[in-house]
């Protein structure tokens, strides 16, 4: 990625109602679900993409084992197929 290239931006509202802006680092499919890897200056988060009546929305992953296994599988896939 070029230094001046802009990534897609998304605003996520947390459980306390605070909005935070993230860059979309990756969208990928795994275990019959779609996931979004989002980054900000402070953190990186993984969210599941859900479909409902022709709309998509993001859902947080509360199970740390699920989150860790998805991130681990994603890292293996990226290492096996690095971007040019």
Residue pairs with C-beta under 8 A, 6 or more apart in sequence:
1 7
7 23
7 24
7 25
8 23
8 24
9 21
9 22
9 23
9 24
10 21
10 22
10 23
10 24
10 36
10 38
10 58
11 19
11 20
11 21
11 22
12 19
12 20
12 22
12 38
12 45
12 47
12 58
13 19
13 20
14 20
20 40
21 40
22 38
22 39
22 40
22 45
23 38
23 39
23 40
24 36
24 37
24 38
25 37
25 38
25 39
25 44
26 36
26 37
26 74
27 34
27 35
27 36
27 37
27 49
28 34
28 35
28 37
28 74
28 77
29 35
30 70
30 73
30 74
31 70
33 48
33 49
34 48
34 49
35 46
35 47
35 48
35 49
35 70
35 74
36 46
36 47
36 48
36 49
36 58
37 44
37 45
37 46
37 74
38 44
38 45
38 46
38 47
39 45
45 60
46 61
46 67
46 70
46 71
47 58
47 59
47 60
47 61
48 58
48 59
48 60
48 61
49 56
49 57
49 58
49 59
50 56
50 57
50 58
50 59
61 67
61 70
